Every structure is written in C-alpha cells, then in structure tokens.
Amino acid sequence: MIIITFVVLNFKYYLMMTKVISILNFKGGVAKTTTTYNLGVALWMLGKRVLLIDTDAQCNLSGMLGFNQQGGDATLNEWLRTDDMPMPVYEQYPGLFYVPSSKALRDIESYLNSKVNREMFLYNKKLKPYFQPQQDGTYMFDYVLIDCSPKEGLMNNNNMSASDYVLIPAECSGFSLQGMQDLLFGINEIKENVNPKLDILGFLIIKYDKQTRISRAVSEFFDSNYGDKVFNTKIRKNVKFDETPLQYKGIFEHAPESNGAEDYMSLAEEITGCTRPDNWQTIAMEAWESANNEQEEETEENQDQ
C-alpha cells in the first residue's frame, strides 16, 4: 500500500477540469460501492486520472480496494478532524488513487454539525486545494468519485456540496423508488442553497434482466419520468459482482470478459465520449497482479529484516 504526498511528485496532468461525482442513493444495496469502484477503474482505463473517496463508515469501498487500516494509517476520518493535514491518498494503480474510510466515521455527523458553513466543510477546508488548476493550468485529477452512505445527513450534504454531479444507481426491484423523493428533494435543496452547479448526471439502472417484467417496468418508469437523465447503459444482473469483494477486486480484475465489465466500460464511454482501448479486458487484471506481487515482495523483505 502506497500513500502519496502530491506536492512532491512530478505528475503528468491532463488538460481538463476536475469533475466530481457523488454516487448516491438513500436506499441501501443498490450497488453504490460497486459502481464507484468499477466506474472509477473504467475511467482509469480510458486514460483518466481518478480519485475515489470512501465517505461511508461501513468502509465497503475501502475493503474492496484492499485497505486494512493499521496503526498510523490515515483515513478520511482523521483528515476531516485534523487541521493542516495533507489528503491521506493511497495509490491503487498508477493514476488511480483513493482516500479510505474507517469505522470511526460513524461519529462524524456531530463533528460536522459544530462547524460554520457545515455543508461546505469538506470542500472549503479539505478538497478545494486539490481541485484547483496547477501552475501550468492543468488539474491533479480528471475525475473524483465519492462513495456515499445510504442515508440523509451532513456527510452526504458535504459530498453533494463538493460535487458537480450526482449519479443515482436504481435497482430493478419493487423497492427501487424507496427514498427516491427524499433524495431528489435533498439534491434540489443543496443546489438551491449551497451549490448551484450541482446536477444529476444520470439514473443508472442496475441488476437489469430484460427477461423479467420488473426490470422492464422499472426501466420504463425511469425512461418515462426522467427522460434524458437516464443512462442508455444498463448494468445487467451478474453473479460475478457478488464474488468480487471477497477477493478485493472489481469486475475488471475478476471477470473482465463478463457482461458486467462490458456494461461499466460502456458507462464510462457514455460519460466521457471516449473509446476504450483494444486491450481493455487485460489492463486492470495485469495492474492488480503487478500491485499484489509488489506488495508480497515488500512483505517478504520486511520479514527478512
């Protein structure tokens, strides 16, 4: 595991403004973490510099990334609570970075509640310097994806206040609309009162199976009610998604030839307008193997000392 201090590295930046996307739904179990990680990897494979931020105390994204907090490992929790602390950002693959969460984040609501401009604390006090243009006019990250918890609260208000867009995963089930009106109301409240640039990037239909009536009904509902805010790409139901967290992998590392990998790559293409490289099915798998080989070698060296 490698922690990065950005101010001392010589990065090759891309000429585009940072786009910040919160992956959010107040309903649990709708693949927010799965979407955050796999979309992030897909964007990275399209040549984008990507930062993933885990803001959920359940730490599912951090776990999928293989992060296991040891003594002294900084996380989002310590960063939020400590003045003048650099972003605790770790490298997953070259060009793909993340800020992990911790269980201690469960108490962050009361901490944020005590702050002035509490909905803007994450952006104003922490993220803002990392989203500004560098001396050469370029930006540190192309995309920042924020994995959000499935509930209303100040942490998610901060996430939306720091974002350009909200991406809303919607499950193909009878419960897909649970909490949706509250979510849309919350987005509108932040847009009107805190962050005027906030917009819905799109509704993402997940666990889609065209053979079932419920999938067709949910898809038709969102198409008829939200029109061009619904992604053309749908994430098809696939058992491979359930296998990936146990191996600390995403769909591209675990099953790059699956329809799940195809769907998330198509989503990244739809968002960016870019075309996937010819070797897209092997990029993440090779990067994962390389990173784990390096970690094993480092562990063996430490044991020998």
Backbone hydrogen bonds, N-H to C=O, Kabsch-Sander energy under -0.5 kcal/mol:
donor,donor_aa,acceptor,acceptor_aa,energy
2,I,91,E,-0.6
3,I,1,M,-0.5
4,I,89,V,-3.3
6,F,4,I,-0.6
8,V,5,T,-1.5
9,L,6,F,-1.3
11,F,9,L,-1.0
13,Y,11,F,-0.8
14,Y,139,Y,-0.6
16,M,14,Y,-2.0
19,K,142,D,-2.4
20,V,18,T,-0.5
21,I,19,K,-0.5
21,I,144,V,-3.1
22,S,165,Y,-2.6
23,I,21,I,-0.5
23,I,146,I,-2.9
24,L,22,S,-0.8
24,L,167,L,-2.1
35,T,31,A,-2.3
36,T,32,K,-2.7
37,Y,33,T,-2.6
38,N,34,T,-2.3
39,L,35,T,-2.5
40,G,36,T,-1.7
41,V,37,Y,-2.5
42,A,38,N,-2.2
43,L,39,L,-2.7
44,W,40,G,-2.2
45,M,41,V,-2.4
46,L,42,A,-1.0
47,G,44,W,-1.8
48,K,43,L,-2.0
50,V,48,K,-0.6
50,V,95,G,-2.3
51,L,143,Y,-2.3
52,L,97,F,-2.4
53,I,145,L,-2.6
54,D,99,V,-2.5
55,T,53,I,-0.7
55,T,147,D,-2.2
59,C,56,D,-2.0
63,G,59,C,-2.3
64,M,60,N,-2.3
65,L,61,L,-1.9
66,G,63,G,-1.4
67,F,62,S,-2.7
73,D,70,Q,-2.4
74,A,72,G,-0.5
76,L,100,P,-2.9
79,W,75,T,-2.1
80,L,76,L,-2.6
81,R,77,N,-1.4
82,T,78,E,-1.0
82,T,79,W,-0.6
83,D,81,R,-0.5
85,M,82,T,-0.9
89,V,4,I,-0.6
89,V,87,M,-2.0
90,Y,98,Y,-3.1
91,E,2,I,-2.6
92,Q,90,Y,-0.6
92,Q,93,Y,-0.5
92,Q,96,L,-2.7
93,Y,96,L,-1.4
96,L,93,Y,-3.0
97,F,50,V,-2.9
98,Y,90,Y,-2.3
99,V,52,L,-2.6
105,L,102,S,-1.9
106,R,103,K,-1.9
107,D,104,A,-1.5
108,I,105,L,-1.9
111,Y,107,D,-0.9
112,L,108,I,-2.7
113,N,109,E,-2.1
114,S,110,S,-0.7
114,S,111,Y,-0.9
115,K,112,L,-1.8
118,R,115,K,-0.7
120,M,117,N,-2.0
121,F,118,R,-0.7
124,N,120,M,-3.1
125,K,121,F,-2.3
126,K,121,F,-0.5
126,K,122,L,-1.0
127,L,122,L,-2.6
128,K,123,Y,-2.7
130,Y,127,L,-1.6
131,F,127,L,-0.7
131,F,128,K,-1.4
132,Q,129,P,-0.5
134,Q,138,T,-4.0
137,G,134,Q,-2.2
139,Y,14,Y,-1.2
142,D,49,R,-2.5
143,Y,49,R,-2.1
144,V,19,K,-2.6
145,L,51,L,-2.6
146,I,21,I,-2.8
147,D,53,I,-2.9
147,D,145,L,-0.6
148,C,23,I,-1.6
148,C,146,I,-0.6
151,K,149,S,-1.6
157,N,153,G,-1.9
158,N,154,L,-2.6
159,N,155,M,-2.1
160,M,156,N,-2.5
161,S,157,N,-2.2
162,A,158,N,-1.5
163,S,160,M,-1.0
164,D,20,V,-2.5
165,Y,20,V,-2.1
166,V,199,D,-1.8
167,L,22,S,-3.0
168,I,166,V,-0.5
168,I,202,G,-2.4
170,A,204,L,-3.3
172,C,206,I,-1.4
173,S,171,E,-1.9
176,S,173,S,-1.6
178,Q,175,F,-1.9
180,M,177,L,-2.0
181,Q,177,L,-0.5
183,L,179,G,-2.1
184,L,180,M,-2.7
185,F,181,Q,-2.3
186,G,182,D,-2.4
187,I,183,L,-2.5
188,N,184,L,-2.2
189,E,185,F,-2.3
190,I,186,G,-2.2
191,K,187,I,-2.4
192,E,188,N,-2.6
193,N,189,E,-2.1
194,V,190,I,-2.4
195,N,190,I,-3.3
198,L,195,N,-1.8
199,D,164,D,-1.3
201,L,166,V,-2.1
201,L,199,D,-0.7
202,G,166,V,-1.1
203,F,229,K,-2.8
204,L,168,I,-2.8
205,I,203,F,-0.6
206,I,170,A,-2.5
207,K,235,I,-0.5
208,Y,235,I,-2.3
212,T,209,D,-2.3
216,R,212,T,-1.7
217,A,213,R,-2.8
218,V,214,I,-2.7
219,S,215,S,-2.4
220,E,216,R,-2.4
221,F,217,A,-2.2
222,F,218,V,-2.3
223,D,219,S,-2.3
224,S,220,E,-2.4
225,N,221,F,-1.9
226,Y,222,F,-2.8
227,G,222,F,-0.5
227,G,223,D,-1.1
229,K,226,Y,-2.6
230,V,227,G,-1.7
231,F,203,F,-2.2
231,F,229,K,-0.5
235,I,205,I,-3.0
236,R,234,K,-0.9
237,K,208,Y,-2.2
241,F,238,N,-1.4
242,D,239,V,-0.9
243,E,239,V,-0.8
243,E,240,K,-0.6
244,T,240,K,-1.1
247,Q,243,E,-0.5
247,Q,244,T,-1.4
248,Y,245,P,-1.4
249,K,244,T,-1.9
254,H,250,G,-2.1
255,A,251,I,-2.4
258,S,255,A,-2.0
262,E,258,S,-1.8
263,D,259,N,-2.3
264,Y,260,G,-2.2
265,M,261,A,-2.1
266,S,262,E,-2.1
267,L,263,D,-2.2
268,A,264,Y,-2.1
269,E,265,M,-2.1
270,E,266,S,-2.3
271,I,267,L,-2.3
272,T,268,A,-2.3
273,G,269,E,-2.8
280,W,277,P,-1.5
282,T,279,N,-1.9
283,I,279,N,-1.1
284,A,280,W,-0.6
286,E,282,T,-2.3
287,A,283,I,-2.1
288,W,284,A,-2.6
289,E,285,M,-2.2
290,S,286,E,-2.2
291,A,287,A,-2.6
292,N,288,W,-2.3
293,N,289,E,-2.1
294,E,290,S,-2.1
295,Q,291,A,-1.8
296,E,292,N,-2.2
297,E,293,N,-2.2
298,E,294,E,-2.2
299,T,295,Q,-2.3
300,E,296,E,-2.3
301,E,297,E,-2.1
302,N,298,E,-2.1
303,Q,299,T,-1.8
304,D,300,E,-1.5
305,Q,301,E,-1.0
